[in-house]
Amino acid sequence: MPQYEEMYYKLFNAVTDAIEALKTAQKEVEDMYIKNKEEKSE
């Protein structure tokens, strides 16, 4: 019989890691955008 609990946690952790990676990338890009916008206005 498959280990459903182990499979669930593995998938849950992978999804959580992916969400965190996307959040980090979004914040970095937003910071880059703000910095670029500020440099152009100077």
ABEGO torsion letter per residue (X at the ends): XBBAAAAAAAAAAAAAAAAAAAAAAAAAAAAAAAAAAAAAAX
